[in-house]
Amino acid sequence: MQWLLDFWSNEQGQDLIEYSLLITFIAVACLAFLGAGHPSVVRIWSHADNTLRNAGR
């Protein structure tokens, strides 16, 4: 029974799990932002590309 109580109160590795969850949350948020912003980013780069191509004529 003491082993179970020691195991339950042991906090080693807790920081690793918390940082892993934080990194996962940030990665998911970045993917969601890039997924939602993809059309506008493509539009901006297409406009810049067309402007540069027309400037060379």
N, CA, C and O atoms as a Tinker XYZ file with bonds, in Angstrom:
   228  protein
     1  N      0.818000   -1.196000    0.000000    73     2
     2  CA     0.000000    0.000000    0.000000    64     1     3
     3  C      0.864000    1.264000    0.000000    63     2     4     5
     4  O      0.526000    2.255000   -0.646000    81     3
     5  N      1.982000    1.217000    0.731000    73     3     6
     6  CA     2.882000    2.378000    0.789000    64     5     7
     7  C      3.455000    2.674000   -0.598000    63     6     8     9
     8  O      3.631000    3.835000   -0.968000    81     7
     9  N      3.747000    1.612000   -1.366000    73     7    10
    10  CA     4.284000    1.805000   -2.716000    64     9    11
    11  C      3.288000    2.577000   -3.580000    63    10    12    13
    12  O      3.683000    3.453000   -4.349000    81    11
    13  N      2.018000    2.260000   -3.459000    73    11    14
    14  CA     0.984000    2.936000   -4.233000    64    13    15
    15  C      0.865000    4.402000   -3.828000    63    14    16    17
    16  O      0.703000    5.270000   -4.685000    81    15
    17  N      0.943000    4.680000   -2.539000    73    15    18
    18  CA     0.892000    6.064000   -2.070000    64    17    19
    19  C      2.112000    6.853000   -2.543000    63    18    20    21
    20  O      1.990000    8.013000   -2.934000    81    19
    21  N      3.291000    6.222000   -2.507000    73    19    22
    22  CA     4.507000    6.885000   -2.996000    64    21    23
    23  C      4.411000    7.152000   -4.496000    63    22    24    25
    24  O      4.803000    8.216000   -4.976000    81    23
    25  N      3.889000    6.178000   -5.221000    73    23    26
    26  CA     3.744000    6.335000   -6.669000    64    25    27
    27  C      2.775000    7.471000   -6.983000    63    26    28    29
    28  O      3.025000    8.265000   -7.890000    81    27
    29  N      1.682000    7.555000   -6.250000    73    27    30
    30  CA     0.666000    8.583000   -6.494000    64    29    31
    31  C      1.189000    9.977000   -6.198000    63    30    32    33
    32  O      0.831000   10.929000   -6.892000    81    31
    33  N      2.037000   10.117000   -5.173000    73    31    34
    34  CA     2.530000   11.442000   -4.784000    64    33    35
    35  C      3.821000   11.831000   -5.512000    63    34    36    37
    36  O      4.290000   12.960000   -5.368000    81    35
    37  N      4.391000   10.925000   -6.279000    73    35    38
    38  CA     5.626000   11.203000   -7.005000    64    37    39
    39  C      5.328000   12.178000   -8.149000    63    38    40    41
    40  O      4.437000   11.925000   -8.960000    81    39
    41  N      6.060000   13.276000   -8.216000    73    39    42
    42  CA     5.817000   14.292000   -9.236000    64    41    43
    43  C      6.939000   14.373000  -10.266000    63    42    44    45
    44  O      6.991000   15.331000  -11.038000    81    43
    45  N      7.826000   13.406000  -10.294000    73    43    46
    46  CA     8.892000   13.417000  -11.298000    64    45    47
    47  C      8.269000   13.209000  -12.675000    63    46    48    49
    48  O      7.392000   12.363000  -12.850000    81    47
    49  N      8.722000   13.974000  -13.625000    73    47    50
    50  CA     8.204000   13.867000  -14.987000    64    49    51
    51  C      6.990000   14.738000  -15.243000    63    50    52    53
    52  O      6.538000   14.839000  -16.383000    81    51
    53  N      6.458000   15.362000  -14.221000    73    51    54
    54  CA     5.277000   16.203000  -14.398000    64    53    55
    55  C      5.579000   17.396000  -15.297000    63    54    56    57
    56  O      4.757000   17.757000  -16.139000    81    55
    57  N      6.742000   18.007000  -15.129000    73    55    58
    58  CA     7.112000   19.150000  -15.964000    64    57    59
    59  C      7.207000   18.758000  -17.430000    63    58    60    61
    60  O      6.786000   19.511000  -18.307000    81    59
    61  N      7.755000   17.590000  -17.694000    73    59    62
    62  CA     7.888000   17.115000  -19.067000    64    61    63
    63  C      6.521000   16.980000  -19.715000    63    62    64    65
    64  O      6.345000   17.370000  -20.869000    81    63
    65  N      5.563000   16.441000  -18.998000    73    63    66
    66  CA     4.216000   16.284000  -19.541000    64    65    67
    67  C      3.574000   17.648000  -19.783000    63    66    68    69
    68  O      2.927000   17.857000  -20.809000    81    67
    69  N      3.751000   18.565000  -18.852000    73    67    70
    70  CA     3.167000   19.895000  -19.019000    64    69    71
    71  C      3.765000   20.620000  -20.220000    63    70    72    73
    72  O      3.038000   21.234000  -21.001000    81    71
    73  N      5.089000   20.553000  -20.372000    73    71    74
    74  CA     5.727000   21.195000  -21.522000    64    73    75
    75  C      5.311000   20.523000  -22.825000    63    74    76    77
    76  O      5.125000   21.201000  -23.836000    81    75
    77  N      5.165000   19.218000  -22.816000    73    75    78
    78  CA     4.719000   18.505000  -24.016000    64    77    79
    79  C      3.312000   18.938000  -24.411000    63    78    80    81
    80  O      3.029000   19.145000  -25.591000    81    79
    81  N      2.439000   19.073000  -23.428000    73    79    82
    82  CA     1.077000   19.533000  -23.723000    64    81    83
    83  C      1.072000   20.967000  -24.241000    63    82    84    85
    84  O      0.305000   21.305000  -25.143000    81    83
    85  N      1.922000   21.801000  -23.672000    73    83    86
    86  CA     2.009000   23.193000  -24.125000    64    85    87
    87  C      2.508000   23.271000  -25.562000    63    86    88    89
    88  O      1.954000   24.018000  -26.368000    81    87
    89  N      3.540000   22.515000  -25.889000    73    87    90
    90  CA     4.076000   22.503000  -27.252000    64    89    91
    91  C      3.030000   21.967000  -28.231000    63    90    92    93
    92  O      2.893000   22.482000  -29.340000    81    91
    93  N      2.301000   20.945000  -27.822000    73    91    94
    94  CA     1.247000   20.392000  -28.674000    64    93    95
    95  C      0.156000   21.424000  -28.928000    63    94    96    97
    96  O     -0.320000   21.562000  -30.055000    81    95
    97  N     -0.241000   22.145000  -27.888000    73    95    98
    98  CA    -1.260000   23.187000  -28.041000    64    97    99
    99  C     -0.781000   24.279000  -28.993000    63    98   100   101
   100  O     -1.544000   24.738000  -29.843000    81    99
   101  N      0.469000   24.696000  -28.857000    73    99   102
   102  CA     1.014000   25.737000  -29.734000    64   101   103
   103  C      1.060000   25.246000  -31.177000    63   102   104   105
   104  O      0.741000   25.996000  -32.099000    81   103
   105  N      1.455000   23.992000  -31.375000    73   103   106
   106  CA     1.518000   23.438000  -32.733000    64   105   107
   107  C      0.124000   23.379000  -33.360000    63   106   108   109
   108  O     -0.046000   23.726000  -34.529000    81   107
   109  N     -0.862000   22.946000  -32.594000    73   107   110
   110  CA    -2.230000   22.875000  -33.124000    64   109   111
   111  C     -2.756000   24.273000  -33.444000    63   110   112   113
   112  O     -3.424000   24.471000  -34.459000    81   111
   113  N     -2.453000   25.239000  -32.580000    73   111   114
   114  CA    -2.892000   26.608000  -32.827000    64   113   115
   115  C     -2.235000   27.172000  -34.089000    63   114   116   117
   116  O     -2.890000   27.855000  -34.876000    81   115
   117  N     -0.952000   26.889000  -34.283000    73   115   118
   118  CA    -0.255000   27.360000  -35.493000    64   117   119
   119  C     -0.858000   26.728000  -36.742000    63   118   120   121
   120  O     -1.070000   27.411000  -37.744000    81   119
   121  N     -1.132000   25.434000  -36.687000    73   119   122
   122  CA    -1.735000   24.771000  -37.846000    64   121   123
   123  C     -3.123000   25.329000  -38.149000    63   122   124   125
   124  O     -3.490000   25.495000  -39.313000    81   123
   125  N     -3.884000   25.614000  -37.112000    73   123   126
   126  CA    -5.216000   26.186000  -37.328000    64   125   127
   127  C     -5.099000   27.580000  -37.935000    63   126   128   129
   128  O     -5.857000   27.932000  -38.839000    81   127
   129  N     -4.153000   28.373000  -37.442000    73   127   130
   130  CA    -3.967000   29.722000  -37.972000    64   129   131
   131  C     -3.508000   29.676000  -39.427000    63   130   132   133
   132  O     -4.009000   30.428000  -40.262000    81   131
   133  N     -2.558000   28.796000  -39.730000    73   131   134
   134  CA    -2.078000   28.700000  -41.106000    64   133   135
   135  C     -3.157000   28.165000  -42.036000    63   134   136   137
   136  O     -3.253000   28.587000  -43.189000    81   135
   137  N     -3.962000   27.246000  -41.544000    73   135   138
   138  CA    -5.054000   26.710000  -42.356000    64   137   139
   139  C     -6.094000   27.769000  -42.659000    63   138   140   141
   140  O     -6.616000   27.835000  -43.772000    81   139
   141  N     -6.398000   28.597000  -41.671000    73   139   142
   142  CA    -7.405000   29.635000  -41.873000    64   141   143
   143  C     -6.852000   30.789000  -42.703000    63   142   144   145
   144  O     -7.597000   31.416000  -43.456000    81   143
   145  N     -5.571000   31.076000  -42.579000    73   143   146
   146  CA    -4.977000   32.205000  -43.280000    64   145   147
   147  C     -4.381000   31.859000  -44.626000    63   146   148   149
   148  O     -3.855000   32.736000  -45.311000    81   147
   149  N     -4.452000   30.609000  -45.017000    73   147   150
   150  CA    -3.832000   30.175000  -46.268000    64   149   151
   151  C     -4.318000   30.942000  -47.491000    63   150   152   153
   152  O     -3.482000   31.383000  -48.280000    81   151
   153  N     -5.611000   31.125000  -47.695000    73   151   154
   154  CA    -6.053000   31.851000  -48.898000    64   153   155
   155  C     -5.531000   33.283000  -48.965000    63   154   156   157
   156  O     -5.165000   33.759000  -50.040000    81   155
   157  N     -5.494000   33.964000  -47.839000    73   155   158
   158  CA    -5.018000   35.347000  -47.875000    64   157   159
   159  C     -3.523000   35.414000  -48.126000    63   158   160   161
   160  O     -3.051000   36.328000  -48.802000    81   159
   161  N     -2.768000   34.458000  -47.591000    73   159   162
   162  CA    -1.320000   34.429000  -47.838000    64   161   163
   163  C     -1.049000   34.149000  -49.308000    63   162   164   165
   164  O     -0.177000   34.776000  -49.909000    81   163
   165  N     -1.780000   33.226000  -49.882000    73   163   166
   166  CA    -1.609000   32.919000  -51.311000    64   165   167
   167  C     -1.951000   34.141000  -52.151000    63   166   168   169
   168  O     -1.256000   34.439000  -53.122000    81   167
   169  N     -3.003000   34.844000  -51.791000    73   167   170
   170  CA    -3.404000   36.045000  -52.530000    64   169   171
   171  C     -2.326000   37.125000  -52.461000    63   170   172   173
   172  O     -2.027000   37.768000  -53.467000    81   171
   173  N     -1.747000   37.324000  -51.287000    73   171   174
   174  CA    -0.696000   38.339000  -51.131000    64   173   175
   175  C      0.512000   37.988000  -51.989000    63   174   176   177
   176  O      1.038000   38.847000  -52.697000    81   175
   177  N      0.964000   36.714000  -51.932000    73   175   178
   178  CA     2.134000   36.321000  -52.715000    64   177   179
   179  C      1.847000   36.379000  -54.219000    63   178   180   181
   180  O      2.727000   36.739000  -55.001000    81   179
   181  N      0.638000   36.031000  -54.622000    73   179   182
   182  CA     0.282000   36.112000  -56.050000    64   181   183
   183  C      0.294000   37.556000  -56.526000    63   182   184   185
   184  O      0.770000   37.849000  -57.623000    81   183
   185  N     -0.226000   38.456000  -55.705000    73   183   186
   186  CA    -0.226000   39.877000  -56.060000    64   185   187
   187  C      1.208000   40.401000  -56.156000    63   186   188   189
   188  O      1.540000   41.135000  -57.087000    81   187
   189  N      2.050000   40.031000  -55.204000    73   187   190
   190  CA     3.449000   40.472000  -55.241000    64   189   191
   191  C      4.160000   39.902000  -56.460000    63   190   192   193
   192  O      4.946000   40.601000  -57.099000    81   191
   193  N      3.896000   38.658000  -56.785000    73   191   194
   194  CA     4.508000   38.021000  -57.947000    64   193   195
   195  C      4.072000   38.726000  -59.231000    63   194   196   197
   196  O      4.903000   39.006000  -60.095000    81   195
   197  N      2.800000   39.009000  -59.361000    73   195   198
   198  CA     2.296000   39.691000  -60.566000    64   197   199
   199  C      2.880000   41.103000  -60.681000    63   198   200   201
   200  O      3.222000   41.541000  -61.779000    81   199
   201  N      2.993000   41.809000  -59.565000    73   199   202
   202  CA     3.548000   43.146000  -59.580000    64   201   203
   203  C      4.999000   43.129000  -60.038000    63   202   204   205
   204  O      5.412000   43.957000  -60.849000    81   203
   205  N      5.772000   42.177000  -59.513000    73   203   206
   206  CA     7.179000   42.078000  -59.920000    64   205   207
   207  C      7.336000   41.677000  -61.386000    63   206   208   209
   208  O      8.218000   42.178000  -62.084000    81   207
   209  N      6.476000   40.773000  -61.844000    73   207   210
   210  CA     6.548000   40.359000  -63.251000    64   209   211
   211  C      6.205000   41.531000  -64.190000    63   210   212   213
   212  O      6.841000   41.703000  -65.230000    81   211
   213  N      5.204000   42.327000  -63.817000    73   211   214
   214  CA     4.796000   43.460000  -64.637000    64   213   215
   215  C      5.798000   44.597000  -64.559000    63   214   216   217
   216  O      5.882000   45.391000  -65.495000    81   215
   217  N      6.558000   44.706000  -63.487000    73   215   218
   218  CA     7.548000   45.771000  -63.350000    64   217   219
   219  C      8.718000   45.543000  -64.300000    63   218   220   221
   220  O      9.380000   46.496000  -64.709000    81   219
   221  N      8.969000   44.305000  -64.646000    73   219   222
   222  CA    10.078000   44.003000  -65.545000    64   221   223
   223  C      9.769000   44.236000  -67.012000    63   222   224   225
   224  O     10.672000   44.143000  -67.843000    81   223
   225  N      8.543000   44.530000  -67.355000    73   223   226
   226  CA     8.166000   44.727000  -68.767000    64   225   227
   227  C      8.418000   46.117000  -69.231000    63   226   228
   228  O      8.153000   46.438000  -70.390000    81   227
